[in-house]
Amino acid sequence: MRLQYRFMEYLDRIPTRQDIADTSQAIFEFVHYTPVLTCESINQITGADLFFKCENFQKIGAFKMRGASSAAIRLSEAALQLGLATHSSGNHAQAVARAAQLLGIPAYIVMPENAPAIKKSATRGYGAEIIYCEPTIEAREATLAEVVSRTGATFIHPFDDYNVIAGQATCAFELFQDVEELDTIMVPVGGGGLLSGTALSTRYWSPGTKVIGAEPEAVNDAWRSFHSGKIEVNTSINTIADGLRTNLGERTFDIIQKHVDDIITVSEEAIVEAMRLVWERMKIIIEPSCSVPLAAILHNKDRFANEKIGIILTGGNVDLDILPFGK
């Protein structure tokens, strides 16, 4: 049965406070209102009070469901009937596939051949047609163009789309309803959809809170872009944090420049250390990409001592056959 939702205004501008609040209400049938967890032992280790917004418990196991749903419900009925399309190595692929399934329409997903097996399987399980390509940005975009030409489906960008950003912003919007007076909010940064959305919600609902992105040193394009004032690109994507290998987009970079206070980078070893700590102490599954903010705190304890910090745990889609620890 099709969901009973209301169409939203298509956004060709930076989302306003009202846009984000309206989006939060409009996508409620597509997403979970995820819990905020704390962990006394991790607080003792870090010397800070941490509040984890658990998007690993979100539908499809990641925050990406918010952005995909937000973008989909802004399309016309005629456009929806032709389906949704995207390119993604994982969580966004699943999100677009699931949104299409809930809407009863086709989904066409371009995925690199080396995408994690668990994410390929889940995307297929949501009924999408998967089209594989070589693991390069050029191959993704060329293959997607062919798919859109063949099907007429609407491309939902993984991050550089104001409609997607409005959806990702609802995560921090919820966090600020549950936890007041945060000193800092931290999120991982890849393409920047979550970081830019988080920055907007923070400026609208908690302007005294600092916004910090966290990124692997191995793919530090956002850190370099933040400091150079122009979009930088990665020459390598060799990081365990597969969800953070993407470069920033023009829309996300613009918002990040205006509203983000800092970006911190961390080593691969620190990412695995933080991931393992959450698994061991909180007894929940998180993927490497979403352990990056905690890694930044663990390796900058003096900077964050005694602060009240919100962290968005972005996803929990892990291939259990290739865990980075436990051997």
C-alpha positions as CSV (number, residue, x, y, z in Angstrom):
1,M,0.0,0.0,0.0
2,R,1.3,3.4,-0.9
3,L,2.2,5.8,1.9
4,Q,-0.1,8.8,2.6
5,Y,2.3,11.7,2.4
6,R,2.1,15.3,1.3
7,F,4.2,16.7,-1.6
8,M,6.8,19.3,-0.5
9,E,8.0,22.3,-2.3
10,Y,11.1,21.6,-4.5
11,L,14.0,23.5,-3.1
12,D,16.4,25.3,-5.4
13,R,17.9,27.3,-2.5
14,I,19.4,26.8,0.9
15,P,16.7,25.2,3.2
16,T,15.2,27.6,5.8
17,R,14.3,26.8,9.3
18,Q,10.7,26.3,8.2
19,D,11.8,24.0,5.4
20,I,13.6,21.7,7.8
21,A,10.8,21.6,10.3
22,D,8.3,20.9,7.5
23,T,10.5,18.2,6.1
24,S,10.8,16.5,9.5
25,Q,7.0,16.2,9.6
26,A,6.6,15.2,5.9
27,I,9.1,12.3,6.0
28,F,7.8,10.8,9.3
29,E,6.3,7.7,7.5
30,F,9.6,7.0,5.8
31,V,12.0,7.2,8.7
32,H,12.4,6.4,12.4
33,Y,12.8,9.0,15.1
34,T,16.0,7.5,16.3
35,P,17.1,7.4,20.0
36,V,19.9,9.3,21.7
37,L,22.2,7.1,23.8
38,T,24.9,7.8,26.3
39,C,27.7,5.7,27.7
40,E,29.2,6.5,31.1
41,S,32.4,4.5,30.4
42,I,33.1,6.4,27.1
43,N,32.4,9.6,28.9
44,Q,35.0,8.7,31.5
45,I,37.5,7.8,28.8
46,T,37.0,11.0,26.8
47,G,36.5,13.4,29.7
48,A,33.4,14.8,28.0
49,D,29.6,14.2,28.1
50,L,28.7,12.5,24.8
51,F,25.2,12.1,23.3
52,F,25.0,9.7,20.4
53,K,22.2,10.2,17.9
54,C,21.8,6.6,16.7
55,E,21.1,6.7,13.0
56,N,22.5,3.2,12.8
57,F,19.0,2.3,14.0
58,Q,17.5,4.2,11.1
59,K,15.5,2.5,8.3
60,I,18.1,1.0,5.9
61,G,20.6,1.3,8.8
62,A,21.8,4.9,8.0
63,F,20.8,8.6,8.0
64,K,20.7,8.6,4.2
65,M,17.0,7.5,4.4
66,R,16.2,11.0,5.4
67,G,17.7,12.8,2.4
68,A,16.4,10.3,-0.1
69,S,12.9,10.5,1.2
70,S,13.0,14.3,1.4
71,A,14.0,14.5,-2.3
72,A,11.5,11.9,-3.5
73,I,8.4,13.5,-2.0
74,R,9.2,16.8,-3.8
75,L,8.8,15.2,-7.2
76,S,5.7,15.4,-9.3
77,E,3.5,12.4,-9.7
78,A,4.5,12.1,-13.3
79,A,8.2,12.2,-12.4
80,L,7.7,9.6,-9.7
81,Q,6.1,7.1,-12.1
82,L,9.3,7.0,-14.1
83,G,11.2,6.1,-11.0
84,L,14.3,7.2,-9.1
85,A,17.9,6.8,-10.0
86,T,21.3,7.4,-8.3
87,H,24.9,6.3,-8.1
88,S,26.2,5.2,-4.8
89,S,28.6,2.6,-3.2
90,G,26.2,1.9,-0.3
91,N,23.9,3.7,2.1
92,H,22.5,6.2,-0.4
93,A,21.8,3.4,-2.8
94,Q,19.8,1.6,-0.2
95,A,18.0,4.7,0.8
96,V,16.8,5.6,-2.7
97,A,15.9,1.9,-3.3
98,R,13.8,1.8,-0.1
99,A,12.1,5.2,-0.7
100,A,11.1,3.9,-4.2
101,Q,9.9,0.7,-2.8
102,L,7.7,2.5,-0.2
103,L,6.3,4.7,-3.0
104,G,5.7,1.8,-5.3
105,I,7.9,3.0,-8.1
106,P,11.1,1.7,-9.9
107,A,14.6,2.4,-8.7
108,Y,17.7,2.2,-10.8
109,I,21.0,2.2,-8.8
110,V,24.5,2.5,-10.3
111,M,27.0,0.8,-8.0
112,P,30.7,0.3,-8.3
113,E,31.7,-3.3,-8.7
114,N,33.7,-3.1,-5.4
115,A,30.9,-1.8,-3.3
116,P,30.5,-3.7,0.0
117,A,28.6,-7.0,-0.5
118,I,26.1,-6.2,2.3
119,K,25.1,-3.0,0.7
120,K,24.7,-4.6,-2.7
121,S,22.5,-7.3,-1.2
122,A,20.4,-4.8,0.7
123,T,19.9,-2.6,-2.3
124,R,18.8,-5.5,-4.4
125,G,16.5,-6.7,-1.6
126,Y,14.6,-3.4,-1.7
127,G,13.7,-4.2,-5.3
128,A,16.0,-1.9,-7.2
129,E,17.6,-2.7,-10.5
130,I,21.4,-2.5,-9.9
131,I,23.7,-1.5,-12.8
132,Y,27.4,-2.1,-12.0
133,C,30.2,0.1,-13.2
134,E,34.0,0.5,-12.7
135,P,34.9,2.0,-9.3
136,T,35.6,5.6,-10.6
137,I,33.6,8.8,-10.4
138,E,33.7,9.1,-14.2
139,A,32.3,5.6,-14.7
140,R,29.5,6.2,-12.1
141,E,28.4,9.4,-13.8
142,A,28.6,8.0,-17.4
143,T,26.7,4.9,-16.4
144,L,24.1,7.0,-14.6
145,A,23.6,9.2,-17.6
146,E,22.9,6.2,-19.7
147,V,20.4,4.8,-17.2
148,V,18.5,8.2,-16.9
149,S,18.4,8.4,-20.7
150,R,17.0,4.9,-21.0
151,T,14.4,5.1,-18.2
152,G,13.5,8.8,-17.7
153,A,14.1,8.3,-13.9
154,T,14.9,11.3,-11.8
155,F,18.5,11.4,-10.4
156,I,18.7,12.0,-6.7
157,H,22.1,13.2,-5.9
158,P,23.8,11.5,-2.9
159,F,24.5,14.9,-1.2
160,D,24.8,18.0,-3.4
161,D,21.1,18.7,-3.6
162,Y,19.2,21.2,-1.3
163,N,16.3,18.7,-1.1
164,V,18.6,16.0,0.2
165,I,20.3,18.5,2.6
166,A,16.9,19.4,4.0
167,G,16.3,15.8,4.8
168,Q,19.7,15.2,6.4
169,A,19.2,18.4,8.5
170,T,16.2,16.7,10.3
171,C,18.7,14.5,12.2
172,A,20.2,17.3,14.1
173,F,16.8,19.0,14.4
174,E,15.6,15.9,16.3
175,L,18.8,15.8,18.4
176,F,18.2,19.4,19.5
177,Q,14.6,18.5,20.6
178,D,16.0,15.8,22.9
179,V,19.3,17.4,24.2
180,E,19.6,21.0,25.0
181,E,22.6,23.3,25.3
182,L,25.2,21.2,23.5
183,D,28.6,22.9,23.4
184,T,29.5,21.0,20.2
185,I,27.9,18.8,17.6
186,M,30.2,16.5,15.5
187,V,29.4,14.5,12.3
188,P,31.5,12.7,9.7
189,V,32.1,14.4,6.4
190,G,32.3,12.8,3.0
191,G,30.2,14.7,0.3
192,G,29.0,17.0,3.0
193,G,25.2,16.5,2.9
194,L,25.0,15.6,6.6
195,L,27.5,18.2,7.7
196,S,25.8,21.0,5.8
197,G,22.4,20.0,7.0
198,T,23.6,19.7,10.5
199,A,25.2,23.1,10.3
200,L,21.9,24.6,9.2
201,S,19.8,23.0,11.9
202,T,22.4,24.1,14.5
203,R,22.4,27.7,13.3
204,Y,18.6,27.7,13.4
205,W,17.9,25.9,16.7
206,S,21.2,26.1,18.7
207,P,23.3,28.9,17.4
208,G,25.7,28.8,20.4
209,T,26.7,25.2,19.5
210,K,29.9,24.7,17.6
211,V,29.7,22.5,14.4
212,I,32.7,20.3,13.7
213,G,33.2,17.8,10.9
214,A,35.4,14.8,11.2
215,E,37.3,13.2,8.4
216,P,39.9,10.4,7.7
217,E,43.4,11.8,7.1
218,A,43.6,9.5,4.0
219,V,40.7,11.3,2.3
220,N,41.0,14.8,3.7
221,D,39.6,16.8,0.8
222,A,37.0,18.5,3.1
223,W,39.7,19.6,5.5
224,R,41.8,21.0,2.7
225,S,38.8,22.7,1.1
226,F,37.8,24.2,4.4
227,H,41.3,25.8,4.7
228,S,42.0,26.7,1.1
229,G,38.6,28.2,0.4
230,K,38.0,26.1,-2.7
231,I,36.9,22.6,-3.4
232,E,39.8,20.2,-3.3
233,V,39.7,16.6,-4.5
234,N,41.2,13.3,-3.3
235,T,43.8,11.5,-5.4
236,S,43.2,8.3,-3.4
237,I,40.2,6.7,-1.7
238,N,42.2,4.3,0.4
239,T,40.3,4.5,3.7
240,I,38.3,2.0,5.8
241,A,35.6,4.6,6.0
242,D,34.0,3.7,2.7
243,G,31.1,6.2,3.2
244,L,33.5,9.2,3.4
245,R,35.5,8.7,0.2
246,T,33.5,11.3,-1.8
247,N,34.5,14.9,-2.4
248,L,32.4,17.9,-1.4
249,G,29.9,19.4,-3.8
250,E,29.3,23.1,-4.6
251,R,26.1,23.4,-2.5
252,T,27.5,21.5,0.5
253,F,30.8,23.4,0.4
254,D,29.0,26.7,0.4
255,I,27.1,25.9,3.5
256,I,30.1,24.4,5.2
257,Q,32.2,27.5,4.5
258,K,29.5,29.7,6.1
259,H,28.4,27.7,9.1
260,V,30.9,25.1,10.1
261,D,33.5,26.0,12.8
262,D,36.2,23.4,12.1
263,I,37.1,20.0,10.5
264,I,39.3,17.5,12.2
265,T,41.1,14.6,10.6
266,V,42.0,11.3,12.1
267,S,44.2,8.2,11.2
268,E,42.9,4.9,10.0
269,E,44.1,3.3,13.3
270,A,42.1,5.9,15.3
271,I,38.9,5.1,13.3
272,V,39.2,1.4,14.1
273,E,39.9,2.1,17.7
274,A,36.8,4.3,18.1
275,M,34.7,1.8,16.2
276,R,35.8,-1.0,18.5
277,L,35.2,1.1,21.6
278,V,31.6,1.7,20.6
279,W,31.0,-2.0,19.8
280,E,32.5,-3.1,23.2
281,R,31.2,-0.4,25.5
282,M,27.8,0.4,24.0
283,K,27.0,-3.0,22.5
284,I,25.8,-1.5,19.2
285,I,27.0,-2.0,15.7
286,I,28.4,1.0,13.9
287,E,30.3,1.2,10.6
288,P,33.8,2.7,10.3
289,S,32.6,6.0,8.8
290,C,30.5,6.9,11.8
291,S,33.3,6.3,14.3
292,V,35.3,9.2,12.9
293,P,33.9,11.9,15.2
294,L,34.5,9.8,18.4
295,A,38.1,9.1,17.1
296,A,38.6,12.9,16.8
297,I,37.5,13.4,20.4
298,L,39.6,10.5,21.7
299,H,42.7,12.1,20.1
300,N,41.9,15.6,21.1
301,K,40.8,15.1,24.8
302,D,42.2,18.4,26.1
303,R,40.3,20.4,23.4
304,F,36.9,18.8,24.3
305,A,37.4,18.2,28.1
306,N,34.2,18.8,30.1
307,E,32.1,19.7,27.0
308,K,28.6,18.5,26.2
309,I,28.9,17.0,22.7
310,G,26.3,15.6,20.3
311,I,27.6,12.9,17.9
312,I,25.6,11.6,15.0
313,L,26.3,7.9,14.5
314,T,25.6,7.8,10.8
315,G,25.1,4.1,10.1
316,G,25.5,0.5,11.0
317,N,25.8,-1.4,7.7
318,V,28.9,-3.5,8.3
319,D,30.2,-6.5,6.4
320,L,30.7,-9.0,9.3
321,D,33.0,-11.2,7.2
322,I,35.7,-8.5,7.0
323,L,35.7,-6.8,10.4
324,P,38.8,-4.6,11.0
325,F,39.4,-6.1,14.5
326,G,39.0,-9.3,16.4
327,K,41.6,-11.3,14.6
